[in-house]
Amino acid sequence: MSAPPEVTVEDLNGTWVMDKTLSNDPDSVFKLQGLSWITRTAISLATITLHATEYKDGDLVRIDIAQTVTGGLQGTTEHRKLDWSVNDHTDHIFGSVKGQSDS
């Protein structure tokens, strides 16, 4: 995904559509992660759109990301805290995931 230069981590609100012409093919990484050929193929054919909502919760910056996917795959929703704490997330494709985000 690509953003214009005026978009910073201070304001990620909006809808972001993946531009596959600007990305490397993720198939080999997905294969290493154990995704089946059918799942990898479905992902390669799908268009992924992220709907990001950034807001402050006191001094903490949060970003909620709802994902929609074409091609019959189910999207997911993540709730991120930009404080470098470890956030647990369960994804129906990747399973249990731990992520960290900072501003």
N, CA, C and O atoms as a GROMACS GRO file, in nm:
protein
  412
    1MET      N    1   0.085  -0.116   0.000
    1MET     CA    2   0.000   0.000   0.000
    1MET      C    3   0.090   0.122   0.000
    1MET      O    4   0.199   0.120   0.056
    2SER      N    5   0.044   0.226  -0.061
    2SER     CA    6   0.123   0.346  -0.073
    2SER      C    7   0.042   0.465  -0.026
    2SER      O    8  -0.080   0.470  -0.045
    3ALA      N    9   0.108   0.560   0.036
    3ALA     CA   10   0.040   0.679   0.087
    3ALA      C   11   0.106   0.804   0.032
    3ALA      O   12   0.226   0.804   0.005
    4PRO      N   13   0.028   0.910   0.014
    4PRO     CA   14   0.088   1.037  -0.028
    4PRO      C   15   0.178   1.091   0.083
    4PRO      O   16   0.160   1.055   0.200
    5PRO      N   17   0.275   1.177   0.049
    5PRO     CA   18   0.372   1.223   0.149
    5PRO      C   19   0.312   1.299   0.265
    5PRO      O   20   0.371   1.302   0.373
    6GLU      N   21   0.196   1.361   0.247
    6GLU     CA   22   0.137   1.438   0.357
    6GLU      C   23   0.069   1.350   0.461
    6GLU      O   24   0.031   1.399   0.567
    7VAL      N   25   0.054   1.222   0.433
    7VAL     CA   26  -0.006   1.129   0.529
    7VAL      C   27   0.106   1.076   0.619
    7VAL      O   28   0.205   1.021   0.571
    8THR      N   29   0.088   1.092   0.749
    8THR     CA   30   0.187   1.046   0.846
    8THR      C   31   0.118   0.958   0.948
    8THR      O   32  -0.003   0.939   0.942
    9VAL      N   33   0.194   0.904   1.040
    9VAL     CA   34   0.137   0.822   1.146
    9VAL      C   35   0.045   0.904   1.235
    9VAL      O   36  -0.033   0.848   1.311
   10GLU      N   37   0.053   1.036   1.225
   10GLU     CA   38  -0.035   1.123   1.302
   10GLU      C   39  -0.178   1.123   1.249
   10GLU      O   40  -0.270   1.163   1.320
   11ASP      N   41  -0.198   1.078   1.125
   11ASP     CA   42  -0.332   1.076   1.066
   11ASP      C   43  -0.341   0.968   0.960
   11ASP      O   44  -0.319   0.994   0.841
   12LEU      N   45  -0.374   0.847   1.001
   12LEU     CA   46  -0.388   0.735   0.907
   12LEU      C   47  -0.535   0.706   0.876
   12LEU      O   48  -0.566   0.605   0.813
   13ASN      N   49  -0.626   0.793   0.921
   13ASN     CA   50  -0.768   0.771   0.897
   13ASN      C   51  -0.795   0.764   0.747
   13ASN      O   52  -0.743   0.844   0.669
   14GLY      N   53  -0.877   0.668   0.710
   14GLY     CA   54  -0.916   0.659   0.570
   14GLY      C   55  -0.926   0.516   0.523
   14GLY      O   56  -0.914   0.421   0.600
   15THR      N   57  -0.949   0.504   0.394
   15THR     CA   58  -0.959   0.374   0.329
   15THR      C   59  -0.837   0.356   0.240
   15THR      O   60  -0.806   0.442   0.158
   16TRP      N   61  -0.769   0.244   0.258
   16TRP     CA   62  -0.645   0.217   0.187
   16TRP      C   63  -0.660   0.088   0.106
   16TRP      O   64  -0.692  -0.017   0.161
   17VAL      N   65  -0.638   0.097  -0.024
   17VAL     CA   66  -0.651  -0.018  -0.113
   17VAL      C   67  -0.511  -0.061  -0.157
   17VAL      O   68  -0.430   0.021  -0.201
   18MET      N   69  -0.484  -0.191  -0.145
   18MET     CA   70  -0.353  -0.244  -0.182
   18MET      C   71  -0.329  -0.228  -0.331
   18MET      O   72  -0.414  -0.263  -0.413
   19ASP      N   73  -0.212  -0.174  -0.365
   19ASP     CA   74  -0.172  -0.160  -0.505
   19ASP      C   75  -0.065  -0.266  -0.531
   19ASP      O   76   0.051  -0.246  -0.494
   20LYS      N   77  -0.102  -0.376  -0.592
   20LYS     CA   78  -0.011  -0.488  -0.612
   20LYS      C   79   0.105  -0.454  -0.705
   20LYS      O   80   0.207  -0.523  -0.705
   21THR      N   81   0.091  -0.347  -0.785
   21THR     CA   82   0.201  -0.308  -0.874
   21THR      C   83   0.317  -0.248  -0.795
   21THR      O   84   0.428  -0.239  -0.848
   22LEU      N   85   0.294  -0.208  -0.670
   22LEU     CA   86   0.398  -0.150  -0.587
   22LEU      C   87   0.453  -0.248  -0.484
   22LEU      O   88   0.537  -0.212  -0.402
   23SER      N   89   0.405  -0.372  -0.488
   23SER     CA   90   0.443  -0.471  -0.388
   23SER      C   91   0.514  -0.590  -0.452
   23SER      O   92   0.492  -0.621  -0.569
   24ASN      N   93   0.598  -0.656  -0.374
   24ASN     CA   94   0.658  -0.781  -0.418
   24ASN      C   95   0.556  -0.893  -0.401
   24ASN      O   96   0.462  -0.881  -0.323
   25ASP      N   97   0.575  -1.000  -0.474
   25ASP     CA   98   0.487  -1.116  -0.463
   25ASP      C   99   0.508  -1.183  -0.328
   25ASP      O  100   0.620  -1.227  -0.299
   26PRO      N  101   0.406  -1.192  -0.244
   26PRO     CA  102   0.423  -1.249  -0.110
   26PRO      C  103   0.413  -1.401  -0.106
   26PRO      O  104   0.421  -1.458   0.003
   27ASP      N  105   0.396  -1.468  -0.219
   27ASP     CA  106   0.370  -1.612  -0.219
   27ASP      C  107   0.476  -1.692  -0.145
   27ASP      O  108   0.442  -1.782  -0.068
   28SER      N  109   0.604  -1.662  -0.166
   28SER     CA  110   0.709  -1.741  -0.101
   28SER      C  111   0.705  -1.725   0.051
   28SER      O  112   0.734  -1.820   0.125
   29VAL      N  113   0.670  -1.605   0.099
   29VAL     CA  114   0.658  -1.583   0.244
   29VAL      C  115   0.538  -1.659   0.298
   29VAL      O  116   0.547  -1.722   0.404
   30PHE      N  117   0.426  -1.654   0.227
   30PHE     CA  118   0.307  -1.727   0.270
   30PHE      C  119   0.333  -1.878   0.270
   30PHE      O  120   0.283  -1.949   0.357
   31LYS      N  121   0.410  -1.925   0.174
   31LYS     CA  122   0.443  -2.068   0.168
   31LYS      C  123   0.526  -2.107   0.291
   31LYS      O  124   0.502  -2.212   0.352
   32LEU      N  125   0.624  -2.023   0.328
   32LEU     CA  126   0.705  -2.049   0.448
   32LEU      C  127   0.619  -2.050   0.574
   32LEU      O  128   0.651  -2.119   0.671
   33GLN      N  129   0.511  -1.971   0.573
   33GLN     CA  130   0.422  -1.965   0.689
   33GLN      C  131   0.324  -2.082   0.692
   33GLN      O  132   0.243  -2.093   0.784
   34GLY      N  133   0.331  -2.169   0.592
   34GLY     CA  134   0.250  -2.289   0.592
   34GLY      C  135   0.110  -2.274   0.532
   34GLY      O  136   0.025  -2.360   0.552
   35LEU      N  137   0.085  -2.163   0.460
   35LEU     CA  138  -0.046  -2.147   0.397
   35LEU      C  139  -0.058  -2.241   0.277
   35LEU      O  140   0.038  -2.260   0.202
   36SER      N  141  -0.175  -2.299   0.261
   36SER     CA  142  -0.197  -2.392   0.151
   36SER      C  143  -0.194  -2.320   0.017
   36SER      O  144  -0.209  -2.198   0.010
   37TRP      N  145  -0.173  -2.398  -0.090
   37TRP     CA  146  -0.173  -2.341  -0.225
   37TRP      C  147  -0.306  -2.271  -0.255
   37TRP      O  148  -0.307  -2.164  -0.317
   38ILE      N  149  -0.416  -2.330  -0.212
   38ILE     CA  150  -0.548  -2.270  -0.238
   38ILE      C  151  -0.560  -2.134  -0.170
   38ILE      O  152  -0.607  -2.038  -0.230
   39THR      N  153  -0.518  -2.126  -0.044
   39THR     CA  154  -0.525  -1.999   0.030
   39THR      C  155  -0.433  -1.896  -0.034
   39THR      O  156  -0.471  -1.781  -0.051
   40ARG      N  157  -0.309  -1.937  -0.069
   40ARG     CA  158  -0.215  -1.844  -0.132
   40ARG      C  159  -0.268  -1.793  -0.264
   40ARG      O  160  -0.253  -1.675  -0.296
   41THR      N  161  -0.330  -1.880  -0.342
   41THR     CA  162  -0.387  -1.840  -0.470
   41THR      C  163  -0.503  -1.744  -0.451
   41THR      O  164  -0.514  -1.645  -0.523
   42ALA      N  165  -0.590  -1.772  -0.355
   42ALA     CA  166  -0.703  -1.683  -0.326
   42ALA      C  167  -0.654  -1.545  -0.284
   42ALA      O  168  -0.708  -1.444  -0.328
   43ILE      N  169  -0.550  -1.541  -0.199
   43ILE     CA  170  -0.495  -1.412  -0.157
   43ILE      C  171  -0.436  -1.337  -0.276
   43ILE      O  172  -0.453  -1.216  -0.286
   44SER      N  173  -0.368  -1.408  -0.365
   44SER     CA  174  -0.306  -1.341  -0.480
   44SER      C  175  -0.410  -1.281  -0.575
   44SER      O  176  -0.381  -1.184  -0.645
   45LEU      N  177  -0.530  -1.338  -0.577
   45LEU     CA  178  -0.636  -1.288  -0.666
   45LEU      C  179  -0.722  -1.182  -0.600
   45LEU      O  180  -0.796  -1.110  -0.668
   46ALA      N  181  -0.713  -1.170  -0.469
   46ALA     CA  182  -0.800  -1.079  -0.395
   46ALA      C  183  -0.746  -0.937  -0.393
   46ALA      O  184  -0.626  -0.913  -0.408
   47THR      N  185  -0.837  -0.844  -0.375
   47THR     CA  186  -0.800  -0.705  -0.348
   47THR      C  187  -0.826  -0.679  -0.200
   47THR      O  188  -0.935  -0.704  -0.149
   48ILE      N  189  -0.724  -0.630  -0.132
   48ILE     CA  190  -0.734  -0.606   0.012
   48ILE      C  191  -0.752  -0.456   0.036
   48ILE      O  192  -0.676  -0.374  -0.015
   49THR      N  193  -0.854  -0.423   0.115
   49THR     CA  194  -0.882  -0.285   0.150
   49THR      C  195  -0.882  -0.272   0.301
   49THR      O  196  -0.946  -0.350   0.371
   50LEU      N  197  -0.809  -0.172   0.351
   50LEU     CA  198  -0.804  -0.145   0.494
   50LEU      C  199  -0.881  -0.018   0.524
   50LEU      O  200  -0.866   0.083   0.454
   51HIS      N  201  -0.963  -0.023   0.626
   51HIS     CA  202  -1.040   0.093   0.673
   51HIS      C  203  -0.981   0.129   0.810
   51HIS      O  204  -1.009   0.062   0.909
   52ALA      N  205  -0.900   0.235   0.814
   52ALA     CA  206  -0.827   0.271   0.935
   52ALA      C  207  -0.893   0.388   1.007
   52ALA      O  208  -0.933   0.487   0.946
   53THR      N  209  -0.904   0.372   1.138
   53THR     CA  210  -0.955   0.478   1.224
   53THR      C  211  -0.853   0.500   1.335
   53THR      O  212  -0.828   0.411   1.416
   54GLU      N  213  -0.793   0.618   1.337
   54GLU     CA  214  -0.693   0.651   1.437
   54GLU      C  215  -0.752   0.751   1.536
   54GLU      O  216  -0.820   0.845   1.497
   55TYR      N  217  -0.725   0.728   1.663
   55TYR     CA  218  -0.780   0.817   1.764
   55TYR      C  219  -0.694   0.811   1.890
   55TYR      O  220  -0.615   0.719   1.907
   56LYS      N  221  -0.711   0.910   1.976
   56LYS     CA  222  -0.639   0.914   2.102
   56LYS      C  223  -0.730   0.866   2.214
   56LYS      O  224  -0.848   0.899   2.220
   57ASP      N  225  -0.671   0.787   2.303
   57ASP     CA  226  -0.737   0.738   2.424
   57ASP      C  227  -0.650   0.787   2.539
   57ASP      O  228  -0.560   0.716   2.584
   58GLY      N  229  -0.678   0.910   2.587
   58GLY     CA  230  -0.587   0.974   2.682
   58GLY      C  231  -0.460   1.012   2.607
   58GLY      O  232  -0.465   1.080   2.505
   59ASP      N  233  -0.344   0.967   2.658
   59ASP     CA  234  -0.216   0.991   2.590
   59ASP      C  235  -0.182   0.881   2.489
   59ASP      O  236  -0.085   0.894   2.415
   60LEU      N  237  -0.261   0.775   2.486
   60LEU     CA  238  -0.234   0.660   2.400
   60LEU      C  239  -0.300   0.677   2.264
   60LEU      O  240  -0.419   0.709   2.255
   61VAL      N  241  -0.223   0.656   2.158
   61VAL     CA  242  -0.278   0.658   2.023
   61VAL      C  243  -0.318   0.516   1.985
   61VAL      O  244  -0.241   0.421   2.004
   62ARG      N  245  -0.437   0.503   1.932
   62ARG     CA  246  -0.489   0.372   1.890
   62ARG      C  247  -0.526   0.378   1.742
   62ARG      O  248  -0.564   0.483   1.690
   63ILE      N  249  -0.514   0.265   1.675
   63ILE     CA  250  -0.557   0.252   1.536
   63ILE      C  251  -0.638   0.124   1.525
   63ILE      O  252  -0.589   0.015   1.555
   64ASP      N  253  -0.763   0.137   1.483
   64ASP     CA  254  -0.847   0.021   1.454
   64ASP      C  255  -0.848   0.003   1.303
   64ASP      O  256  -0.873   0.097   1.228
   65ILE      N  257  -0.819  -0.120   1.260
   65ILE     CA  258  -0.810  -0.149   1.117
   65ILE      C  259  -0.907  -0.262   1.084
   65ILE      O  260  -0.891  -0.375   1.130
   66ALA      N  261  -1.008  -0.229   1.004
   66ALA     CA  262  -1.102  -0.330   0.956
   66ALA      C  263  -1.064  -0.361   0.811
   66ALA      O  264  -1.050  -0.270   0.729
   67GLN      N  265  -1.048  -0.487   0.782
   67GLN     CA  266  -1.004  -0.530   0.651
   67GLN      C  267  -1.119  -0.592   0.574
   67GLN      O  268  -1.193  -0.675   0.628
   68THR      N  269  -1.134  -0.552   0.449
   68THR     CA  270  -1.227  -0.620   0.360
   68THR      C  271  -1.147  -0.679   0.245
   68THR      O  272  -1.047  -0.623   0.202
   69VAL      N  273  -1.193  -0.793   0.197
   69VAL     CA  274  -1.120  -0.867   0.095
   69VAL      C  275  -1.218  -0.912  -0.012
   69VAL      O  276  -1.326  -0.964   0.020
   70THR      N  277  -1.181  -0.893  -0.139
   70THR     CA  278  -1.262  -0.949  -0.247
   70THR      C  279  -1.219  -1.094  -0.270
   70THR      O  280  -1.118  -1.137  -0.214
   71GLY      N  281  -1.291  -1.166  -0.348
   71GLY     CA  282  -1.250  -1.301  -0.385
   71GLY      C  283  -1.295  -1.409  -0.288
   71GLY      O  284  -1.245  -1.521  -0.294
   72GLY      N  285  -1.387  -1.378  -0.200
   72GLY     CA  286  -1.443  -1.480  -0.114
   72GLY      C  287  -1.369  -1.504   0.016
   72GLY      O  288  -1.408  -1.593   0.093
   73LEU      N  289  -1.264  -1.428   0.044
   73LEU     CA  290  -1.192  -1.443   0.170
   73LEU      C  291  -1.254  -1.353   0.275
   73LEU      O  292  -1.302  -1.244   0.245
   74GLN      N  293  -1.253  -1.400   0.397
   74GLN     CA  294  -1.305  -1.322   0.509
   74GLN      C  295  -1.200  -1.220   0.554
   74GLN      O  296  -1.082  -1.253   0.565
   75GLY      N  297  -1.243  -1.098   0.581
   75GLY     CA  298  -1.154  -0.996   0.635
   75GLY      C  299  -1.136  -1.014   0.784
   75GLY      O  300  -1.194  -1.104   0.844
   76THR      N  301  -1.055  -0.928   0.844
   76THR     CA  302  -1.030  -0.935   0.986
   76THR      C  303  -1.025  -0.793   1.042
   76THR      O  304  -1.019  -0.697   0.965
   77THR      N  305  -1.027  -0.780   1.172
   77THR     CA  306  -1.018  -0.649   1.237
   77THR      C  307  -0.906  -0.654   1.341
   77THR      O  308  -0.897  -0.750   1.418
   78GLU      N  309  -0.823  -0.552   1.342
   78GLU     CA  310  -0.716  -0.540   1.440
   78GLU      C  311  -0.734  -0.412   1.519
   78GLU      O  312  -0.779  -0.310   1.465
   79HIS      N  313  -0.698  -0.417   1.645
   79HIS     CA  314  -0.699  -0.299   1.732
   79HIS      C  315  -0.556  -0.282   1.781
   79HIS      O  316  -0.508  -0.359   1.864
   80ARG      N  317  -0.489  -0.179   1.730
   80ARG     CA  318  -0.349  -0.157   1.765
   80ARG      C  319  -0.333  -0.041   1.862
   80ARG      O  320  -0.404   0.059   1.854
   81LYS      N  321  -0.236  -0.056   1.954
   81LYS     CA  322  -0.197   0.050   2.046
   81LYS      C  323  -0.056   0.091   2.006
   81LYS      O  324   0.032   0.007   1.993
   82LEU      N  325  -0.034   0.221   1.987
   82LEU     CA  326   0.097   0.270   1.946
   82LEU      C  327   0.183   0.303   2.067
   82LEU      O  328   0.220   0.418   2.089
   83ASP      N  329   0.215   0.200   2.146
   83ASP     CA  330   0.298   0.218   2.265
   83ASP      C  331   0.405   0.110   2.278
   83ASP      O  332   0.468   0.097   2.384
   84TRP      N  333   0.426   0.034   2.173
   84TRP     CA  334   0.526  -0.073   2.164
   84TRP      C  335   0.496  -0.191   2.257
   84TRP      O  336   0.582  -0.275   2.279
   85SER      N  337   0.375  -0.197   2.312
   85SER     CA  338   0.338  -0.314   2.391
   85SER      C  339   0.302  -0.427   2.295
   85SER      O  340   0.265  -0.402   2.180
   86VAL      N  341   0.313  -0.550   2.342
   86VAL     CA  342   0.280  -0.665   2.259
   86VAL      C  343   0.128  -0.681   2.258
   86VAL      O  344   0.064  -0.689   2.363
   87ASN      N  345   0.071  -0.686   2.138
   87ASN     CA  346  -0.073  -0.702   2.121
   87ASN      C  347  -0.100  -0.839   2.061
   87ASN      O  348  -0.046  -0.873   1.956
   88ASP      N  349  -0.184  -0.918   2.126
   88ASP     CA  350  -0.224  -1.048   2.074
   88ASP      C  351  -0.343  -1.030   1.980
   88ASP      O  352  -0.433  -0.949   2.006
   89HIS      N  353  -0.342  -1.105   1.871
   89HIS     CA  354  -0.449  -1.098   1.773
   89HIS      C  355  -0.468  -1.237   1.715
   89HIS      O  356  -0.370  -1.307   1.689
   90THR      N  357  -0.592  -1.278   1.695
   90THR     CA  358  -0.619  -1.406   1.632
   90THR      C  359  -0.675  -1.379   1.493
   90THR      O  360  -0.777  -1.312   1.478
   91ASP      N  361  -0.607  -1.432   1.394
   91ASP     CA  362  -0.643  -1.412   1.255
   91ASP      C  363  -0.685  -1.547   1.197
   91ASP      O  364  -0.620  -1.648   1.222
   92HIS      N  365  -0.794  -1.549   1.120
   92HIS     CA  366  -0.845  -1.676   1.068
   92HIS      C  367  -0.754  -1.738   0.962
   92HIS      O  368  -0.769  -1.856   0.931
   93ILE      N  369  -0.661  -1.661   0.907
   93ILE     CA  370  -0.566  -1.717   0.810
   93ILE      C  371  -0.432  -1.749   0.876
   93ILE      O  372  -0.377  -1.857   0.856
   94PHE      N  373  -0.380  -1.656   0.956
   94PHE     CA  374  -0.247  -1.671   1.014
   94PHE      C  375  -0.246  -1.725   1.156
   94PHE      O  376  -0.140  -1.754   1.210
   95GLY      N  377  -0.364  -1.741   1.218
   95GLY     CA  378  -0.370  -1.795   1.352
   95GLY      C  379  -0.338  -1.689   1.456
   95GLY      O  380  -0.373  -1.572   1.440
   96SER      N  381  -0.272  -1.731   1.564
   96SER     CA  382  -0.237  -1.638   1.672
   96SER      C  383  -0.117  -1.555   1.630
   96SER      O  384  -0.014  -1.608   1.587
   97VAL      N  385  -0.131  -1.423   1.642
   97VAL     CA  386  -0.028  -1.330   1.599
   97VAL      C  387   0.002  -1.235   1.713
   97VAL      O  388  -0.088  -1.192   1.785
   98LYS      N  389   0.128  -1.202   1.731
   98LYS     CA  390   0.170  -1.100   1.826
   98LYS      C  391   0.227  -0.985   1.744
   98LYS      O  392   0.310  -1.006   1.656
   99GLY      N  393   0.182  -0.862   1.774
   99GLY     CA  394   0.232  -0.747   1.701
   99GLY      C  395   0.270  -0.634   1.795
   99GLY      O  396   0.219  -0.626   1.907
  100GLN      N  397   0.358  -0.549   1.748
  100GLN     CA  398   0.398  -0.430   1.823
  100GLN      C  399   0.395  -0.312   1.729
  100GLN      O  400   0.438  -0.322   1.614
  101SER      N  401   0.345  -0.198   1.778
  101SER     CA  402   0.338  -0.076   1.698
  101SER      C  403   0.381   0.041   1.785
  101SER      O  404   0.356   0.044   1.905
  102ASP      N  405   0.446   0.137   1.722
  102ASP     CA  406   0.489   0.256   1.791
  102ASP      C  407   0.473   0.374   1.696
  102ASP      O  408   0.476   0.357   1.574
  103SER      N  409   0.456   0.491   1.751
  103SER     CA  410   0.440   0.609   1.667
  103SER      C  411   0.572   0.671   1.629
  103SER      O  412   0.575   0.771   1.558
   0.00000   0.00000   0.00000
